[in-house]
Amino acid sequence: MMRSRVLLRSVLLRSALLRATLLLLLVAVTVGCGLNPPDGVRVDRRVSGPLEEPEIRRLPSGPRPGDSPVEIVRGFLGAAAAAPESEHALARGFLVPGTVWNDLAGATVYDPASLTLEQVPRTPAPPSAGASPDLVELRLRAAQLATVAADGSYLPVAGRIDLRFRLVRSGREWRVDRPPAGLALTPRDLTRSYRPVSRYLLAPDADVLVPDPLYVAGTRSTLPGAAVRSLVAGPSGWLAPAVRSAIPPGLTPLGSVVVSEDGTAVVDLDRAAFGVPADTRPLLVGQLASTLGTVPGVESVRVQAEGRTYQERDPVVGASEPPGLSPAAAGPTYAVGPDGALLRLEDAQPGGTATGVLGVPGGPTRLLAAVPDPSGSSMLAVIQRSGNASRLLTGPLGALRPTPVQSERLIGPSWLPGRGVVVVAGAGATAPAGPPRLLLTTPAGEVVPLADLAPFGDVQDMAVSPDGTRIVLRAAQPAAAGTPGGGSAVWVGRIGRKDGRPAVDGWFRWATGLDDVGHVSWSGQTSLVVTGRREGGGPALWRLALDRLTDPERIALEGLPGVPTQVSAAPGRDLLAIAGGGLWRLDGERWTRLADAQAVAQPQ
């Protein structure tokens, strides 16, 4: 009996392997002969290189006979997430023929673990009308993780989604006759059918590139062209007030973007490109090269205009941000000692000893924070304790001067490149008086209100992005918000211009993937390092990405006496932290203690 079972299992296994082999062989033969693949198998033919093989994806099935309304809606959601480049033909099989569905209205990404799908109670009909048993309405509710606009613009906006689906029964089968506009996607749906890229714009006051994240549908052969078209179309609606572009209105790419086997993408522009001044063309090429650098497989970029070389001096450039167009991160790193004295980190010399921490003779005292200007101007912004209040001082070391900003509580400071220093003045602010505000102090000493922060409640932390276009706030959440013990949330705003002056608006709550967030620090233009808890666990250190939907990445705490109370990150620099009354540096996977300290800040 046992031998018979073993033989039967062996036969079944061989049969399954034979069927899988035959299916792959059938796909390869049909594709190689230019025929259509079997039903249910998607083959993306890529033409960017002769050595590439077809990309095979299995599509979800269509509606099945006898499916219930709930099964039809779930099937519609799964089909709508697959093969967007085919105009969602599979999903339309779940709709009543002739139903109008705007599938180009963007997408909402939700947490599938939070999804509920319930039938909506029907309003009693008049006795004469009667209730139709062939009409039902389902309500879908879930936690929102992100939004993707019609142009692919991505924002990790936290919230709730609440959608209605009306279904009718024709004969024995249910179909949707009133679907909500757009798509509802799980994180897996998003990463399976769309590709993350970034189009690069320019900061409003400097020649600095600014990433604008997107999720774009397409294959490896069509993705480069889609990325270029998105750049030419202009920035996202959210980021537009905070950026500019060297790409002139009306510029049009000619043909498709072809990527050679060595990874060189060729972009051919129309004659409008010749109207761009010679000194501005490197900015245009930099935007194109940086955008294509986010497309897998692109290593370099050749820009042409009507088939002719666009820049004679640099006909081919690397597919990355040109160093001269990256945010500045110059200047020293300062810390604050346990006694409030100013400390400076000394960088190691080639072949010399490790980084040391030295006192600054004649430096300011009674400090709470000290942040150097990232432009390398030798300017410094400090918050100093003065009696029962705190005050902001700015200027070169040795010539710091008080600004008009003084408050019982100041949060920051953080530099807005080329504009001055940003702080949060809490309750009791004397300059200007009023509720908690986000303030900018210019080099001339003028105080400019950037935003009223009263709606955010207790603001605990703030930081401006390295390119000066975004700002994050950490604010305490009330217990009613649903986070354990209330917790803290992160809000993201854009720094635009209003009447020629900086202004902050466009706030949204970031779906960080953490239950509670502690101190925040920018490690790049769209990435941060934070302390926080996840899924009810203990406090830890995390990396977060603002430009794509990914889980928080845990950072090793090996060597630390506990979870940091403060972190300091900056592009291209070591990660620093304050823990257990000391200043620590992350060396690989282990932390090294540098000195006693209560605060630290790298140029930012």
C-alpha positions as CSV (number, residue, x, y, z in Angstrom):
1,M,0.0,0.0,0.0
2,M,2.8,2.4,0.9
3,R,4.7,1.6,-2.3
4,S,1.6,2.3,-4.3
5,R,1.2,5.8,-2.7
6,V,4.9,6.6,-3.4
7,L,4.5,5.5,-7.1
8,L,1.3,7.6,-7.4
9,R,3.0,10.6,-5.9
10,S,6.0,10.2,-8.3
11,V,3.7,10.0,-11.3
12,L,1.8,13.1,-10.3
13,L,5.0,15.0,-9.7
14,R,6.4,14.0,-13.1
15,S,3.0,15.0,-14.7
16,A,3.1,18.4,-13.1
17,L,6.7,19.0,-14.2
18,L,5.9,17.8,-17.7
19,R,2.9,20.2,-17.9
20,A,5.0,23.2,-16.7
21,T,7.8,22.3,-19.2
22,L,5.3,22.0,-22.1
23,L,3.7,25.4,-21.1
24,L,7.1,27.1,-21.2
25,L,8.0,25.4,-24.4
26,L,4.6,26.5,-25.9
27,V,5.2,30.1,-24.9
28,A,8.7,30.1,-26.3
29,V,7.6,28.6,-29.6
30,T,4.6,30.9,-30.0
31,V,6.5,34.0,-29.2
32,G,9.5,33.0,-31.3
33,C,7.1,32.4,-34.3
34,G,5.3,35.6,-33.8
35,L,2.1,33.8,-32.6
36,N,-0.2,34.7,-29.7
37,P,0.6,33.0,-26.3
38,P,-1.8,30.7,-24.5
39,D,-4.8,32.2,-22.7
40,G,-4.0,33.6,-19.2
41,V,-0.3,34.2,-20.0
42,R,1.0,37.7,-20.6
43,V,4.2,38.1,-22.7
44,D,5.9,41.5,-22.9
45,R,8.1,41.7,-26.0
46,R,11.0,44.0,-25.3
47,V,13.0,45.3,-28.2
48,S,15.8,47.3,-26.5
49,G,18.3,44.5,-27.0
50,P,18.5,41.3,-29.1
51,L,19.7,39.2,-26.2
52,E,16.7,39.9,-24.0
53,E,14.0,37.3,-23.5
54,P,10.3,38.0,-23.2
55,E,8.9,38.9,-19.8
56,I,6.2,36.4,-18.8
57,R,3.4,37.3,-16.3
58,R,0.3,35.3,-15.4
59,L,-2.9,37.4,-15.5
60,P,-5.8,36.9,-13.2
61,S,-8.9,35.1,-14.5
62,G,-12.1,36.8,-15.6
63,P,-15.5,36.4,-14.0
64,R,-16.6,32.9,-13.3
65,P,-20.2,31.6,-13.6
66,G,-22.1,32.0,-10.4
67,D,-19.7,34.5,-8.7
68,S,-21.4,36.4,-5.9
69,P,-21.3,40.2,-5.8
70,V,-18.4,40.2,-3.4
71,E,-16.5,37.8,-5.6
72,I,-17.2,40.0,-8.6
73,V,-15.9,43.1,-6.9
74,R,-12.8,41.4,-5.7
75,G,-12.2,39.9,-9.1
76,F,-12.6,43.4,-10.6
77,L,-10.1,44.9,-8.2
78,G,-7.5,42.2,-9.1
79,A,-8.1,42.4,-12.8
80,A,-7.9,46.2,-12.8
81,A,-4.5,46.0,-11.2
82,A,-3.1,43.8,-14.0
83,A,-1.8,44.8,-17.4
84,P,-2.7,48.6,-17.3
85,E,-1.0,49.0,-20.7
86,S,-3.9,47.0,-22.3
87,E,-6.5,49.7,-21.1
88,H,-7.7,47.2,-18.4
89,A,-9.5,45.0,-20.9
90,L,-9.6,42.1,-18.5
91,A,-11.2,44.3,-15.8
92,R,-13.9,45.5,-18.2
93,G,-15.1,41.9,-18.4
94,F,-16.5,42.4,-14.8
95,L,-18.6,45.4,-16.0
96,V,-22.0,45.6,-17.6
97,P,-21.4,46.0,-21.3
98,G,-21.4,49.7,-22.2
99,T,-20.6,50.9,-18.6
100,V,-18.5,54.0,-18.5
101,W,-15.4,53.6,-16.2
102,N,-12.7,56.3,-16.0
103,D,-9.7,54.1,-15.5
104,L,-7.3,57.0,-16.1
105,A,-8.3,59.0,-13.0
106,G,-5.3,57.8,-11.0
107,A,-5.1,55.2,-8.2
108,T,-5.3,54.8,-4.5
109,V,-3.1,52.3,-2.8
110,Y,-4.6,50.6,0.3
111,D,-3.6,48.2,3.0
112,P,-5.2,44.8,2.1
113,A,-5.2,43.7,5.8
114,S,-7.5,46.6,6.6
115,L,-10.0,46.0,3.8
116,T,-13.7,45.5,4.5
117,L,-16.3,44.9,1.8
118,E,-19.9,45.0,3.0
119,Q,-23.3,45.3,1.4
120,V,-24.9,48.7,1.9
121,P,-28.4,48.4,3.5
122,R,-31.0,49.4,1.0
123,T,-33.5,52.2,1.6
124,P,-37.0,50.8,1.8
125,A,-38.8,51.3,-1.5
126,P,-42.4,52.5,-1.7
127,P,-44.9,49.6,-1.6
128,S,-45.9,50.3,-5.2
129,A,-42.3,50.3,-6.5
130,G,-41.1,47.1,-4.8
131,A,-37.5,46.2,-4.1
132,S,-35.4,44.9,-6.9
133,P,-33.5,41.7,-6.0
134,D,-31.3,42.3,-9.0
135,L,-29.5,45.4,-7.6
136,V,-27.0,45.6,-4.8
137,E,-24.4,48.1,-3.6
138,L,-21.1,47.2,-1.9
139,R,-19.0,49.5,0.2
140,L,-15.2,49.1,0.3
141,R,-13.2,50.7,3.2
142,A,-9.5,50.4,3.9
143,A,-6.5,52.3,5.2
144,Q,-4.9,54.4,2.5
145,L,-1.1,54.2,2.0
146,A,-0.5,56.3,-1.1
147,T,-2.0,58.0,-4.1
148,V,-0.9,57.9,-7.7
149,A,-2.3,60.7,-9.9
150,A,-3.4,60.4,-13.5
151,D,0.0,61.4,-14.6
152,G,1.7,58.9,-12.4
153,S,2.7,61.4,-9.6
154,Y,3.2,59.5,-6.4
155,L,2.5,60.7,-2.8
156,P,2.6,58.5,0.3
157,V,-0.6,60.1,1.7
158,A,-2.1,58.4,4.8
159,G,-5.8,58.3,5.2
160,R,-8.9,56.2,4.6
161,I,-10.6,55.2,1.4
162,D,-14.4,54.7,1.1
163,L,-15.6,53.4,-2.3
164,R,-19.1,52.3,-3.6
165,F,-19.7,49.6,-6.2
166,R,-23.2,49.1,-7.6
167,L,-23.9,45.7,-9.2
168,V,-26.9,44.4,-11.3
169,R,-27.8,40.9,-12.1
170,S,-28.5,40.0,-15.7
171,G,-29.9,36.5,-16.0
172,R,-27.9,34.5,-13.4
173,E,-24.7,36.6,-13.4
174,W,-23.7,39.7,-11.4
175,R,-21.8,42.6,-13.1
176,V,-20.7,46.0,-11.9
177,D,-22.6,48.9,-13.6
178,R,-21.3,51.8,-11.5
179,P,-17.6,51.5,-10.6
180,P,-15.8,54.3,-8.9
181,A,-13.3,56.3,-11.0
182,G,-9.7,55.3,-11.0
183,L,-8.0,52.2,-9.5
184,A,-7.7,50.7,-6.0
185,L,-4.4,48.9,-5.7
186,T,-2.6,46.9,-3.0
187,P,1.1,47.5,-2.6
188,R,1.8,44.3,-4.4
189,D,-0.4,45.4,-7.3
190,L,1.5,48.7,-7.5
191,T,4.9,47.1,-7.6
192,R,3.8,44.3,-10.0
193,S,2.2,46.5,-12.7
194,Y,4.0,49.8,-12.3
195,R,7.6,50.9,-12.1
196,P,9.0,53.7,-9.8
197,V,10.9,56.5,-11.6
198,S,11.6,60.1,-10.8
199,R,11.4,63.1,-13.1
200,Y,13.9,65.8,-12.1
201,L,13.0,69.5,-11.9
202,L,14.9,72.5,-10.6
203,A,14.8,74.3,-7.3
204,P,13.2,77.8,-7.7
205,D,16.2,79.8,-6.4
206,A,19.2,77.7,-7.4
207,D,20.5,75.3,-10.1
208,V,19.8,72.2,-8.0
209,L,17.9,69.2,-9.2
210,V,14.7,68.1,-7.4
211,P,13.2,64.6,-7.8
212,D,9.5,64.3,-8.4
213,P,8.5,60.6,-7.9
214,L,6.3,58.7,-10.3
215,Y,4.9,55.2,-10.8
216,V,4.7,54.5,-14.6
217,A,3.1,51.5,-16.4
218,G,5.3,50.0,-19.1
219,T,7.8,47.4,-20.0
220,R,11.6,47.7,-20.0
221,S,11.5,48.9,-23.6
222,T,8.8,51.5,-23.2
223,L,9.8,52.8,-19.7
224,P,12.5,55.2,-20.9
225,G,10.2,56.9,-23.3
226,A,7.4,57.1,-20.6
227,A,9.9,58.7,-18.2
228,V,11.0,61.4,-20.7
229,R,7.4,62.2,-21.7
230,S,6.5,62.6,-18.0
231,L,9.4,65.1,-17.6
232,V,8.4,67.1,-20.7
233,A,4.8,67.2,-19.4
234,G,6.0,69.1,-16.3
235,P,6.0,68.6,-12.5
236,S,3.2,67.0,-10.5
237,G,0.4,69.2,-9.3
238,W,1.7,68.9,-5.7
239,L,5.3,69.9,-6.4
240,A,4.7,72.4,-9.1
241,P,4.6,75.5,-6.9
242,A,8.0,74.6,-5.5
243,V,10.0,74.0,-8.6
244,R,10.9,75.3,-12.1
245,S,12.2,73.6,-15.3
246,A,14.7,74.3,-18.1
247,I,12.5,72.5,-20.5
248,P,10.7,75.0,-22.7
249,P,6.9,74.9,-23.2
250,G,6.0,72.9,-26.3
251,L,9.2,70.8,-26.4
252,T,8.4,67.4,-27.9
253,P,10.5,64.2,-28.0
254,L,10.8,62.8,-31.5
255,G,10.1,59.0,-31.7
256,S,10.8,56.6,-28.9
257,V,13.8,56.6,-26.6
258,V,16.0,53.7,-27.7
259,V,18.4,52.1,-25.3
260,S,21.5,50.4,-26.8
261,E,23.1,47.2,-25.5
262,D,25.7,49.3,-23.6
263,G,23.0,51.1,-21.7
264,T,23.1,54.4,-23.7
265,A,19.6,56.0,-24.0
266,V,19.2,58.2,-27.1
267,V,16.7,61.1,-26.7
268,D,15.9,63.1,-29.8
269,L,14.1,66.4,-29.3
270,D,12.3,68.6,-31.8
271,R,13.5,72.1,-32.9
272,A,12.1,73.8,-29.8
273,A,15.3,72.6,-28.1
274,F,17.4,75.0,-30.2
275,G,15.6,77.9,-28.6
276,V,17.1,77.1,-25.2
277,P,20.0,79.5,-24.4
278,A,23.4,77.8,-24.5
279,D,24.1,78.4,-20.8
280,T,20.7,76.8,-19.9
281,R,21.2,73.6,-22.0
282,P,23.3,71.8,-19.4
283,L,20.3,72.2,-17.0
284,L,18.0,70.7,-19.6
285,V,20.4,67.8,-20.3
286,G,20.9,67.3,-16.5
287,Q,17.1,67.0,-16.0
288,L,16.9,64.4,-18.8
289,A,20.0,62.4,-17.6
290,S,18.9,62.4,-14.0
291,T,15.3,61.3,-14.9
292,L,16.6,58.4,-17.2
293,G,19.0,57.5,-14.4
294,T,16.1,56.2,-12.4
295,V,15.1,53.8,-15.2
296,P,16.8,50.3,-14.8
297,G,19.3,49.5,-17.5
298,V,20.1,53.1,-18.5
299,E,23.8,53.9,-17.9
300,S,24.3,57.0,-20.1
301,V,22.3,59.5,-22.1
302,R,22.8,61.0,-25.6
303,V,20.7,64.0,-26.2
304,Q,20.0,65.1,-29.8
305,A,17.8,67.7,-31.5
306,E,16.4,66.7,-34.8
307,G,19.0,64.1,-35.1
308,R,21.9,66.4,-34.4
309,T,24.2,66.4,-31.3
310,Y,22.7,68.9,-28.8
311,Q,25.8,69.6,-26.8
312,E,29.1,69.4,-28.8
313,R,31.2,69.5,-25.7
314,D,29.3,66.7,-23.8
315,P,27.4,64.6,-26.4
316,V,27.0,61.7,-24.0
317,V,26.6,62.2,-20.2
318,G,26.2,59.8,-17.3
319,A,22.6,58.8,-16.3
320,S,22.8,60.4,-12.9
321,E,22.7,63.8,-11.2
322,P,25.6,65.9,-12.3
323,P,27.7,66.8,-9.2
324,G,27.2,70.6,-9.9
325,L,23.4,70.2,-9.8
326,S,23.2,68.4,-6.4
327,P,22.3,70.1,-3.2
328,A,25.2,71.5,-1.2
329,A,26.3,69.6,1.9
330,A,29.4,71.5,2.8
331,G,30.6,72.8,6.2
332,P,31.6,71.2,9.5
333,T,29.5,69.1,11.9
334,Y,28.7,70.6,15.3
335,A,27.5,69.0,18.5
336,V,26.4,70.4,21.8
337,G,28.1,69.2,25.0
338,P,26.4,68.2,28.2
339,D,27.1,71.6,29.6
340,G,25.7,73.4,26.5
341,A,29.1,74.2,25.0
342,L,29.7,74.1,21.3
343,L,31.7,71.1,20.0
344,R,33.1,70.5,16.5
345,L,33.7,67.1,14.8
346,E,37.1,67.0,13.1
347,D,37.2,64.8,10.0
348,A,39.9,62.2,9.7
349,Q,42.8,62.9,7.4
350,P,44.0,60.3,4.9
351,G,46.1,57.8,6.9
352,G,45.3,59.6,10.1
353,T,43.3,58.9,13.2
354,A,39.5,58.5,13.4
355,T,37.2,61.5,13.7
356,G,37.7,63.4,16.9
357,V,35.4,65.9,18.8
358,L,37.0,69.2,20.0
359,G,35.7,72.1,21.9
360,V,35.4,75.4,20.1
361,P,37.4,78.1,22.0
362,G,35.3,81.3,22.5
363,G,32.2,79.5,21.2
364,P,28.7,80.2,22.4
365,T,27.4,78.6,25.6
366,R,24.0,77.5,27.0
367,L,23.2,75.9,23.6
368,L,20.3,73.6,22.8
369,A,21.2,73.1,19.1
370,A,23.7,74.3,16.5
371,V,23.4,73.8,12.7
372,P,25.9,75.0,10.1
373,D,24.9,76.4,6.7
374,P,25.1,73.6,4.2
375,S,26.4,76.0,1.5
376,G,29.7,76.2,3.3
377,S,29.3,79.9,4.0
378,S,30.7,79.5,7.5
379,M,27.4,80.7,8.9
380,L,25.9,79.1,11.9
381,A,22.4,79.0,13.4
382,V,22.0,78.2,17.1
383,I,19.3,78.0,19.7
384,Q,20.4,79.4,23.0
385,R,18.7,79.2,26.4
386,S,18.0,82.7,27.8
387,G,16.3,82.6,31.1
388,N,13.0,80.9,30.7
389,A,13.0,81.3,27.0
390,S,15.0,80.2,23.9
391,R,16.3,82.5,21.2
392,L,17.7,82.1,17.7
393,L,21.2,83.4,16.9
394,T,22.8,83.4,13.4
395,G,26.0,84.6,11.9
396,P,29.6,83.4,11.5
397,L,31.3,81.7,14.4
398,G,32.6,84.4,16.7
399,A,30.1,87.0,15.5
400,L,26.7,85.4,16.2
401,R,23.9,87.9,16.6
402,P,20.4,87.4,18.2
403,T,17.5,87.5,15.8
404,P,14.0,88.8,16.7
405,V,12.8,85.3,17.2
406,Q,12.4,84.3,20.9
407,S,10.0,81.9,22.4
408,E,9.4,79.7,25.4
409,R,10.1,76.9,23.0
410,L,11.9,76.9,19.7
411,I,12.3,73.8,17.4
412,G,15.0,73.6,14.8
413,P,16.9,75.3,13.4
414,S,17.0,74.1,9.8
415,W,18.5,76.0,6.8
416,L,16.4,76.9,3.7
417,P,19.1,77.1,1.0
418,G,19.8,80.7,-0.1
419,R,17.0,82.1,2.1
420,G,17.9,81.8,5.7
421,V,17.0,79.8,8.8
422,V,13.7,78.1,9.6
423,V,12.4,77.4,13.1
424,V,9.1,76.5,14.8
425,A,8.2,79.1,17.4
426,G,5.9,77.5,20.0
427,A,3.4,78.9,22.4
428,G,4.6,82.2,24.0
429,A,6.4,83.4,20.9
430,T,7.3,87.1,21.3
431,A,8.3,87.7,17.7
432,P,5.8,87.6,16.1
433,A,3.2,87.1,18.8
434,G,0.4,84.5,18.3
435,P,-0.1,80.8,17.9
436,P,2.8,78.4,17.0
437,R,4.2,79.3,13.6
438,L,6.8,78.2,11.1
439,L,9.2,81.2,10.7
440,L,12.0,82.1,8.4
441,T,14.7,84.4,9.5
442,T,16.5,86.0,6.4
443,P,20.2,86.9,6.3
444,A,19.0,90.6,6.7
445,G,17.3,89.7,10.0
446,E,13.7,89.9,8.7
447,V,11.3,87.4,10.1
448,V,8.9,85.9,7.5
449,P,5.9,83.8,8.6
450,L,5.9,80.6,6.5
451,A,2.8,78.7,7.9
452,D,0.4,78.6,10.8
453,L,1.0,75.3,12.7
454,A,-2.0,75.5,15.0
455,P,-3.8,72.7,13.2
456,F,-1.0,70.3,13.9
457,G,-1.1,70.6,17.7
458,D,2.0,69.7,19.5
459,V,4.9,70.0,16.9
460,Q,7.9,68.2,18.2
461,D,10.4,68.2,15.4
462,M,11.0,69.9,12.0
463,A,13.5,69.6,9.1
464,V,13.9,71.2,5.6
465,S,14.9,68.9,2.7
466,P,18.5,69.3,1.3
467,D,17.1,70.9,-1.9
468,G,14.8,73.3,0.0
469,T,11.5,72.2,-1.6
470,R,10.0,70.0,1.1
471,I,9.7,70.2,4.9
472,V,8.7,67.5,7.4
473,L,7.0,68.1,10.8
474,R,6.7,65.6,13.6
475,A,3.6,66.2,15.7
476,A,1.9,64.4,18.5
477,Q,-1.3,62.6,17.6
478,P,-4.3,62.4,19.9
479,A,-5.2,59.0,21.1
480,A,-8.4,59.1,19.1
481,A,-6.3,59.0,15.9
482,G,-6.0,55.3,16.4
483,T,-2.2,55.0,17.0
484,P,-1.1,53.2,20.2
485,G,-1.1,55.8,23.0
486,G,-1.6,58.6,20.5
487,G,2.0,58.5,19.2
488,S,3.5,60.9,16.7
489,A,2.9,61.3,13.0
490,V,5.0,62.9,10.2
491,W,3.6,65.6,8.0
492,V,5.1,66.7,4.7
493,G,4.7,70.2,3.2
494,R,6.1,71.9,0.1
495,I,8.0,75.1,0.2
496,G,6.7,77.2,-2.7
497,R,6.5,80.9,-3.5
498,K,3.8,83.4,-2.8
499,D,4.2,87.0,-4.0
500,G,7.9,86.3,-4.5
501,R,8.4,85.0,-1.0
502,P,8.7,81.5,0.5
503,A,5.5,80.0,1.7
504,V,4.7,76.5,3.0
505,D,1.4,74.6,2.1
506,G,0.2,71.4,0.5
507,W,0.5,69.4,3.8
508,F,-0.2,65.7,3.9
509,R,0.3,63.0,6.6
510,W,3.0,60.6,5.5
511,A,2.1,56.9,5.6
512,T,5.5,55.9,7.0
513,G,4.6,52.3,7.9
514,L,5.5,53.1,11.6
515,D,3.1,53.2,14.5
516,D,5.0,56.0,16.2
517,V,7.8,58.3,14.9
518,G,10.5,60.0,16.9
519,H,13.3,62.3,15.8
520,V,13.6,62.9,12.0
521,S,16.5,63.8,9.8
522,W,16.9,64.0,6.0
523,S,19.5,61.5,4.6
524,G,18.8,62.5,1.0
525,Q,16.3,64.5,-1.1
526,T,13.6,61.9,-0.6
527,S,14.8,59.8,2.2
528,L,14.9,60.2,6.0
529,V,16.3,58.5,9.1
530,V,13.9,58.4,12.0
531,T,13.4,56.7,15.4
532,G,10.1,54.9,15.9
533,R,8.1,51.8,16.6
534,R,6.5,49.4,14.1
535,E,3.6,47.0,14.5
536,G,3.6,47.3,18.3
537,G,7.3,46.5,18.6
538,G,9.8,48.4,20.6
539,P,11.6,51.6,19.6
540,A,14.2,51.3,16.8
541,L,16.0,53.2,14.1
542,W,14.7,53.3,10.5
543,R,15.3,54.5,7.0
544,L,12.2,55.8,5.2
545,A,11.7,56.5,1.5
546,L,9.4,59.3,0.3
547,D,9.7,58.4,-3.4
548,R,8.4,54.8,-3.5
549,L,6.2,52.5,-1.5
550,T,8.6,50.3,0.5
551,D,8.7,49.0,4.1
552,P,10.8,50.9,6.6
553,E,14.4,49.6,6.7
554,R,15.7,48.8,10.1
555,I,19.1,50.2,11.0
556,A,21.4,48.2,13.3
557,L,21.7,49.4,16.9
558,E,24.8,47.2,17.7
559,G,27.0,49.0,20.1
560,L,24.5,51.6,21.2
561,P,23.4,51.8,24.9
562,G,19.8,52.3,23.7
563,V,17.6,53.7,21.0
564,P,18.9,57.2,20.0
565,T,17.0,60.3,21.2
566,Q,18.3,62.2,18.2
567,V,19.8,61.3,14.8
568,S,21.7,63.4,12.3
569,A,22.0,62.4,8.6
570,A,23.1,64.2,5.5
571,P,23.7,63.2,1.9
572,G,27.1,61.5,1.5
573,R,27.9,61.7,5.3
574,D,28.1,59.3,8.2
575,L,25.0,58.7,10.3
576,L,25.4,60.2,13.7
577,A,23.2,59.8,16.8
578,I,22.8,60.8,20.4
579,A,22.2,57.9,22.8
580,G,22.9,57.5,26.5
581,G,24.3,61.0,26.8
582,G,26.9,60.4,24.1
583,L,27.6,61.1,20.5
584,W,27.8,58.0,18.3
585,R,28.8,57.3,14.6
586,L,27.6,54.4,12.6
587,D,30.6,52.5,11.2
588,G,29.3,49.8,8.9
589,E,27.0,47.7,11.1
590,R,28.3,48.9,14.5
591,W,28.2,52.2,16.3
592,T,31.3,54.0,17.7
593,R,31.2,56.4,20.6
594,L,32.9,59.7,19.9
595,A,32.2,62.0,22.9
596,D,29.7,63.1,25.6
597,A,27.0,65.2,24.0
598,Q,23.3,66.2,24.1
599,A,22.7,67.2,20.5
600,V,24.4,67.0,17.0
601,A,23.6,68.4,13.6
602,Q,25.3,68.0,10.2
603,P,25.0,70.7,7.6
604,Q,21.3,70.8,6.6
